[in-house]
């Protein structure tokens, strides 16, 4: 149940990020209908949740000295890189479902990491507000 709620929160954050950041796009699986769009956001939100649950703790332990040196600001870069990983995994699931401008199969462009960091920051803020609303409504 917790993973399902976390996926919904990630999907809401991803929706806000795709709405506000022009270089972050999500093309729905199976067409342009509302249910395909919602399902695509939920699927990518679940992938982002899995990445955050499995890979993020390992990276945070390995990058602990960088957290100390940068007073925690490296977390923005790490979250952006994890979002780029989710974009890459989603292209493996289907053709260009979730994409960040500048991130191509030929390599990573510098501006794509900037867009990913901005999108990760927006996702964090919107996820915070969504979790707050869910706590007020007593949905856990």
GROMACS elastic network, one bead per residue, 0.5 to 0.9 nm:
[ bonds ]
;  ai    aj funct       b0    kb
    1     4     6  0.51501   500
    1     5     6  0.63698   500
    1     6     6  0.85770   500
    1   140     6  0.81283   500
    2     5     6  0.52118   500
    2     6     6  0.60378   500
    2     7     6  0.85376   500
    2   140     6  0.68781   500
    3     7     6  0.60206   500
    3     8     6  0.85945   500
    3    46     6  0.79121   500
    3    49     6  0.76873   500
    3    50     6  0.88879   500
    4     7     6  0.50526   500
    4     8     6  0.62910   500
    4     9     6  0.86807   500
    4    46     6  0.78451   500
    5     8     6  0.50347   500
    5     9     6  0.61741   500
    5    10     6  0.85690   500
    5   139     6  0.85772   500
    5   140     6  0.71954   500
    6     9     6  0.50354   500
    6    10     6  0.60984   500
    6    11     6  0.84853   500
    6    45     6  0.80899   500
    6    46     6  0.77240   500
    6    49     6  0.68182   500
    6   131     6  0.88191   500
    7    10     6  0.50208   500
    7    11     6  0.60110   500
    7    12     6  0.86107   500
    7    41     6  0.89948   500
    7    42     6  0.62054   500
    7    43     6  0.78777   500
    7    44     6  0.83380   500
    7    47     6  0.81594   500
    7    48     6  0.78934   500
    7    49     6  0.61369   500
    7    50     6  0.89955   500
    8    12     6  0.62131   500
    8    13     6  0.86003   500
    8    41     6  0.84724   500
    8    42     6  0.61787   500
    8    45     6  0.67694   500
    8    46     6  0.78867   500
    9    12     6  0.51716   500
    9    13     6  0.62451   500
    9    14     6  0.85655   500
    9    45     6  0.76810   500
    9   126     6  0.84597   500
    9   127     6  0.57113   500
    9   128     6  0.87266   500
    9   130     6  0.62820   500
    9   131     6  0.69419   500
   10    14     6  0.59813   500
   10    15     6  0.84927   500
   10    41     6  0.84324   500
   10    42     6  0.77887   500
   10    44     6  0.82794   500
   10    46     6  0.73097   500
   10    48     6  0.71338   500
   10    49     6  0.69902   500
   10   123     6  0.73915   500
   10   124     6  0.87780   500
   10   126     6  0.88632   500
   10   127     6  0.64990   500
   11    15     6  0.60426   500
   11    16     6  0.86139   500
   11    38     6  0.83813   500
   11    40     6  0.87336   500
   11    41     6  0.50645   500
   11    42     6  0.52046   500
   11    43     6  0.79774   500
   11    44     6  0.70439   500
   11    46     6  0.77391   500
   11    48     6  0.88520   500
   11   127     6  0.88859   500
   12    15     6  0.50272   500
   12    16     6  0.62733   500
   12    17     6  0.86071   500
   12    41     6  0.78155   500
   12    42     6  0.84887   500
   12    45     6  0.81421   500
   12   123     6  0.80947   500
   12   126     6  0.73841   500
   12   127     6  0.70946   500
   12   130     6  0.76386   500
   13    16     6  0.51627   500
   13    17     6  0.61659   500
   13    18     6  0.86583   500
   13    45     6  0.83853   500
   13   119     6  0.89912   500
   13   120     6  0.87317   500
   13   122     6  0.71922   500
   13   124     6  0.70067   500
   13   125     6  0.78421   500
   13   126     6  0.51555   500
   13   127     6  0.52617   500
   13   128     6  0.88639   500
   13   130     6  0.81011   500
   14    18     6  0.60895   500
   14    19     6  0.84653   500
   14    41     6  0.70802   500
   14    44     6  0.82746   500
   14    45     6  0.70069   500
   14   119     6  0.79705   500
   14   120     6  0.85470   500
   14   122     6  0.84369   500
   14   123     6  0.58995   500
   14   126     6  0.86366   500
   14   127     6  0.88534   500
   15    18     6  0.51725   500
   15    19     6  0.61162   500
   15    20     6  0.86844   500
   15    26     6  0.86518   500
   15    41     6  0.69986   500
   15   123     6  0.84331   500
   16    19     6  0.50285   500
   16    20     6  0.61440   500
   16    21     6  0.83963   500
   16   119     6  0.87684   500
   16   122     6  0.72875   500
   16   123     6  0.69354   500
   16   126     6  0.70026   500
   17    20     6  0.52523   500
   17    21     6  0.56522   500
   17    22     6  0.87608   500
   17    24     6  0.71968   500
   17    25     6  0.88704   500
   17   118     6  0.83804   500
   17   119     6  0.52338   500
   17   120     6  0.76904   500
   17   121     6  0.86630   500
   17   122     6  0.57577   500
   17   123     6  0.58720   500
   17   126     6  0.84573   500
   18    21     6  0.55551   500
   18    22     6  0.69928   500
   18    23     6  0.79435   500
   18    24     6  0.52196   500
   18    25     6  0.55825   500
   18    26     6  0.69965   500
   18   119     6  0.77044   500
   19    22     6  0.72892   500
   19    24     6  0.82441   500
   19    25     6  0.84024   500
   20    24     6  0.85556   500
   20   119     6  0.83081   500
   20   122     6  0.82825   500
   21    24     6  0.57149   500
   21    25     6  0.83747   500
   21   115     6  0.73989   500
   21   118     6  0.75838   500
   21   119     6  0.64625   500
   21   122     6  0.86618   500
   22    25     6  0.74096   500
   22   101     6  0.85866   500
   22   115     6  0.86946   500
   23    99     6  0.79802   500
   23   100     6  0.55890   500
   23   102     6  0.82960   500
   23   112     6  0.81661   500
   23   115     6  0.65859   500
   23   116     6  0.87618   500
   24    98     6  0.74800   500
   24    99     6  0.58757   500
   24   101     6  0.64201   500
   24   115     6  0.73324   500
   24   116     6  0.78059   500
   24   119     6  0.74204   500
   25    96     6  0.89230   500
   25    97     6  0.78546   500
   25    98     6  0.57221   500
   25    99     6  0.53572   500
   25   100     6  0.64638   500
   25   101     6  0.81354   500
   26    37     6  0.84692   500
   26    40     6  0.79834   500
   26    41     6  0.78579   500
   26    96     6  0.78817   500
   26    97     6  0.53538   500
   26    99     6  0.64041   500
   26   100     6  0.89409   500
   27    31     6  0.83535   500
   27    32     6  0.79522   500
   27    37     6  0.77240   500
   27    40     6  0.79438   500
   27    95     6  0.88981   500
   27    96     6  0.69091   500
   27    98     6  0.62055   500
   27    99     6  0.83380   500
   28    31     6  0.60364   500
   28    32     6  0.61532   500
   28    33     6  0.81369   500
   28    36     6  0.57351   500
   28    38     6  0.81078   500
   28    39     6  0.78366   500
   28    40     6  0.53184   500
   28    41     6  0.78242   500
   28    97     6  0.62007   500
   28    98     6  0.83889   500
   29    32     6  0.79528   500
   29    36     6  0.59896   500
   29    37     6  0.72111   500
   29    39     6  0.78788   500
   29    40     6  0.59111   500
   29    94     6  0.75367   500
   29    97     6  0.68349   500
   30    33     6  0.82663   500
   30    36     6  0.61948   500
   30    37     6  0.87433   500
   30    40     6  0.89516   500
   31    34     6  0.89541   500
   31    36     6  0.63116   500
   31    37     6  0.79795   500
   32    35     6  0.84162   500
   32    36     6  0.64400   500
   32    37     6  0.65571   500
   33    36     6  0.52639   500
   33    37     6  0.62253   500
   33    38     6  0.87049   500
   34    37     6  0.50727   500
   34    38     6  0.61574   500
   34    39     6  0.85039   500
   35    38     6  0.50461   500
   35    39     6  0.59212   500
   35    40     6  0.83882   500
   36    39     6  0.50304   500
   36    40     6  0.59747   500
   36    41     6  0.85792   500
   37    40     6  0.50956   500
   37    41     6  0.62366   500
   37    42     6  0.86081   500
   38    41     6  0.51830   500
   38    42     6  0.61648   500
   38    43     6  0.85890   500
   39    42     6  0.50389   500
   39    43     6  0.60351   500
   39    44     6  0.86028   500
   40    43     6  0.50423   500
   40    44     6  0.61309   500
   40    45     6  0.82980   500
   40    97     6  0.81573   500
   41    44     6  0.52825   500
   41    45     6  0.58625   500
   41    46     6  0.84888   500
   42    46     6  0.60508   500
   42    47     6  0.86121   500
   43    46     6  0.50769   500
   43    47     6  0.62862   500
   43    48     6  0.86403   500
   44    48     6  0.60970   500
   44    49     6  0.84937   500
   44    86     6  0.75178   500
   44    87     6  0.86357   500
   44    90     6  0.71107   500
   44    98     6  0.78434   500
   45    48     6  0.50276   500
   45    49     6  0.61224   500
   45    50     6  0.86767   500
   46    50     6  0.61951   500
   46    51     6  0.85938   500
   47    50     6  0.50879   500
   47    51     6  0.61863   500
   47    52     6  0.85780   500
   47    86     6  0.67521   500
   47    89     6  0.82684   500
   47    90     6  0.82690   500
   48    51     6  0.50683   500
   48    52     6  0.61108   500
   48    53     6  0.85286   500
   48    82     6  0.80321   500
   48    83     6  0.73063   500
   48    85     6  0.88435   500
   48    86     6  0.60469   500
   49    52     6  0.50675   500
   49    53     6  0.60480   500
   49    54     6  0.85871   500
   50    53     6  0.50012   500
   50    54     6  0.59780   500
   50    55     6  0.80093   500
   51    54     6  0.53553   500
   51    55     6  0.53560   500
   51    56     6  0.65479   500
   51    82     6  0.72535   500
   51    83     6  0.88887   500
   51    85     6  0.83228   500
   51    86     6  0.74594   500
   52    55     6  0.59291   500
   52    57     6  0.73764   500
   52    79     6  0.88296   500
   52    82     6  0.77490   500
   53    56     6  0.62865   500
   53    57     6  0.69776   500
   54    57     6  0.65942   500
   54    58     6  0.74632   500
   55    58     6  0.54876   500
   55    59     6  0.63737   500
   55    60     6  0.87444   500
   55    82     6  0.84779   500
   56    59     6  0.51316   500
   56    60     6  0.60230   500
   56    61     6  0.86246   500
   56    78     6  0.82483   500
   56    79     6  0.83223   500
   56    82     6  0.76475   500
   57    60     6  0.50449   500
   57    61     6  0.61979   500
   57    62     6  0.86202   500
   58    61     6  0.52636   500
   58    62     6  0.62495   500
   58    63     6  0.85537   500
   59    62     6  0.50834   500
   59    63     6  0.59044   500
   59    64     6  0.84042   500
   59    78     6  0.79976   500
   60    63     6  0.50463   500
   60    64     6  0.59023   500
   60    67     6  0.82366   500
   60    75     6  0.82327   500
   60    78     6  0.82698   500
   61    64     6  0.52213   500
   61    65     6  0.86533   500
   62    65     6  0.77424   500
   62    66     6  0.87501   500
   63    66     6  0.52493   500
   63    67     6  0.64037   500
   63    68     6  0.89685   500
   63    74     6  0.84280   500
   64    67     6  0.50008   500
   64    68     6  0.64966   500
   64    69     6  0.87888   500
   64    72     6  0.89914   500
   65    68     6  0.51726   500
   65    69     6  0.62325   500
   65    70     6  0.86257   500
   66    70     6  0.58982   500
   66    71     6  0.80333   500
   66    72     6  0.76450   500
   66    73     6  0.87303   500
   66    74     6  0.66450   500
   67    70     6  0.53703   500
   67    71     6  0.55867   500
   67    73     6  0.68495   500
   67    74     6  0.59116   500
   67    75     6  0.72871   500
   68    71     6  0.51036   500
   68    72     6  0.63981   500
   69    72     6  0.77619   500
   69    73     6  0.89724   500
   69    74     6  0.88966   500
   70    73     6  0.54237   500
   70    74     6  0.61998   500
   71    74     6  0.78052   500
   72    75     6  0.58004   500
   72    76     6  0.82994   500
   73    76     6  0.59011   500
   73    77     6  0.75946   500
   74    77     6  0.52370   500
   74    78     6  0.62462   500
   74    79     6  0.86506   500
   75    79     6  0.59941   500
   75    80     6  0.84346   500
   76    79     6  0.52257   500
   76    80     6  0.61469   500
   76    81     6  0.86049   500
   76   117     6  0.59561   500
   76   118     6  0.84166   500
   76   120     6  0.73196   500
   76   121     6  0.69338   500
   77    80     6  0.50559   500
   77    81     6  0.61170   500
   77    82     6  0.86030   500
   77   113     6  0.79187   500
   77   114     6  0.85736   500
   77   116     6  0.85058   500
   77   117     6  0.59898   500
   77   120     6  0.88909   500
   78    81     6  0.50296   500
   78    82     6  0.61561   500
   78    83     6  0.86081   500
   78   117     6  0.82458   500
   79    82     6  0.50153   500
   79    83     6  0.62032   500
   79    84     6  0.86681   500
   79   116     6  0.80834   500
   79   117     6  0.67087   500
   79   120     6  0.59044   500
   79   121     6  0.80221   500
   80    83     6  0.50197   500
   80    84     6  0.62985   500
   80    85     6  0.86866   500
   80   113     6  0.64248   500
   80   114     6  0.77419   500
   80   115     6  0.79869   500
   80   118     6  0.74870   500
   80   119     6  0.73467   500
   80   120     6  0.54581   500
   80   121     6  0.80758   500
   81    85     6  0.62827   500
   81    86     6  0.87318   500
   81   113     6  0.69179   500
   81   116     6  0.70154   500
   81   117     6  0.74936   500
   81   120     6  0.89578   500
   82    86     6  0.63159   500
   82    87     6  0.86727   500
   82   116     6  0.86575   500
   82   120     6  0.86845   500
   83    87     6  0.62555   500
   83    88     6  0.86648   500
   83   116     6  0.62252   500
   83   117     6  0.80692   500
   83   119     6  0.81417   500
   83   120     6  0.67261   500
   84    88     6  0.62309   500
   84    89     6  0.86427   500
   84    99     6  0.83971   500
   84   100     6  0.73812   500
   84   103     6  0.78877   500
   84   112     6  0.83057   500
   84   113     6  0.75169   500
   84   116     6  0.64169   500
   85    88     6  0.50321   500
   85    89     6  0.61578   500
   85    90     6  0.85480   500
   86    89     6  0.50356   500
   86    90     6  0.60467   500
   86    91     6  0.86382   500
   86    98     6  0.81298   500
   87    90     6  0.51506   500
   87    91     6  0.64003   500
   87    92     6  0.88847   500
   87    96     6  0.84014   500
   87    97     6  0.80919   500
   87    98     6  0.53776   500
   87    99     6  0.55038   500
   87   100     6  0.69594   500
   87   103     6  0.85876   500
   88    91     6  0.52114   500
   88    92     6  0.66004   500
   88    96     6  0.88799   500
   88    98     6  0.81548   500
   88    99     6  0.78746   500
   88   103     6  0.85496   500
   88   104     6  0.88958   500
   88   105     6  0.87122   500
   89    92     6  0.50519   500
   89    93     6  0.65353   500
   89    94     6  0.89171   500
   89    98     6  0.89604   500
   90    94     6  0.62890   500
   90    95     6  0.79375   500
   90    96     6  0.72593   500
   90    97     6  0.61212   500
   90    98     6  0.59659   500
   90    99     6  0.81814   500
   91    94     6  0.51053   500
   91    95     6  0.52327   500
   91    96     6  0.50674   500
   91    97     6  0.60934   500
   91    98     6  0.68758   500
   91    99     6  0.77734   500
   92    95     6  0.71391   500
   92    96     6  0.85033   500
   93    96     6  0.88360   500
   93    97     6  0.80659   500
   94    97     6  0.59845   500
   94    98     6  0.89480   500
   95    98     6  0.86514   500
   96    99     6  0.59438   500
   99   102     6  0.88366   500
   99   103     6  0.73045   500
   99   104     6  0.86977   500
  100   103     6  0.57321   500
  100   104     6  0.85363   500
  100   112     6  0.62206   500
  100   113     6  0.86185   500
  100   115     6  0.70521   500
  100   116     6  0.68842   500
  101   104     6  0.79351   500
  101   109     6  0.87416   500
  101   111     6  0.79035   500
  101   112     6  0.57329   500
  101   115     6  0.75849   500
  101   116     6  0.89996   500
  102   107     6  0.85621   500
  102   108     6  0.66664   500
  102   109     6  0.52505   500
  102   110     6  0.76187   500
  102   111     6  0.63611   500
  102   113     6  0.83865   500
  102   115     6  0.88397   500
  103   106     6  0.81771   500
  103   107     6  0.65735   500
  103   108     6  0.50676   500
  103   109     6  0.61019   500
  103   110     6  0.88222   500
  103   111     6  0.86256   500
  103   112     6  0.56797   500
  103   113     6  0.82546   500
  104   107     6  0.55750   500
  104   108     6  0.64313   500
  104   109     6  0.80522   500
  105   108     6  0.80226   500
  108   111     6  0.85412   500
  108   112     6  0.68939   500
  108   113     6  0.78610   500
  109   112     6  0.55113   500
  109   113     6  0.72483   500
  110   113     6  0.56000   500
  110   114     6  0.68561   500
  111   114     6  0.50221   500
  111   115     6  0.63008   500
  111   116     6  0.85836   500
  112   115     6  0.50658   500
  112   116     6  0.60603   500
  112   117     6  0.85413   500
  113   117     6  0.60460   500
  113   118     6  0.85504   500
  114   117     6  0.51039   500
  114   118     6  0.62186   500
  114   119     6  0.85707   500
  115   118     6  0.50909   500
  115   119     6  0.60568   500
  115   120     6  0.84935   500
  116   119     6  0.50049   500
  116   120     6  0.59719   500
  116   121     6  0.84794   500
  117   120     6  0.50607   500
  117   121     6  0.61270   500
  117   122     6  0.86371   500
  118   121     6  0.51046   500
  118   122     6  0.62481   500
  118   123     6  0.85579   500
  119   122     6  0.50775   500
  119   123     6  0.59988   500
  119   124     6  0.85301   500
  120   124     6  0.60890   500
  120   125     6  0.86773   500
  121   124     6  0.51074   500
  121   125     6  0.63512   500
  121   126     6  0.86887   500
  122   125     6  0.51858   500
  122   126     6  0.61047   500
  122   127     6  0.83693   500
  123   126     6  0.52120   500
  123   127     6  0.58280   500
  123   128     6  0.84045   500
  124   127     6  0.51111   500
  124   128     6  0.61029   500
  124   129     6  0.87734   500
  125   128     6  0.51215   500
  125   129     6  0.64872   500
  125   130     6  0.87343   500
  126   129     6  0.51456   500
  126   130     6  0.61114   500
  126   131     6  0.85697   500
  127   131     6  0.59849   500
  127   132     6  0.84114   500
  128   131     6  0.52487   500
  128   132     6  0.61752   500
  128   133     6  0.87346   500
  129   133     6  0.62362   500
  129   134     6  0.86348   500
  130   133     6  0.51459   500
  130   134     6  0.62012   500
  130   135     6  0.86345   500
  131   135     6  0.61115   500
  131   136     6  0.86059   500
  131   140     6  0.87900   500
  132   135     6  0.50984   500
  132   136     6  0.62305   500
  132   137     6  0.86239   500
  133   136     6  0.50708   500
  133   137     6  0.61896   500
  133   138     6  0.84529   500
  133   139     6  0.87026   500
  134   137     6  0.50074   500
  134   138     6  0.59375   500
  134   139     6  0.50963   500
  134   140     6  0.68357   500
  135   139     6  0.58672   500
  135   140     6  0.67183   500
  136   139     6  0.77566   500
  137   140     6  0.88164   500
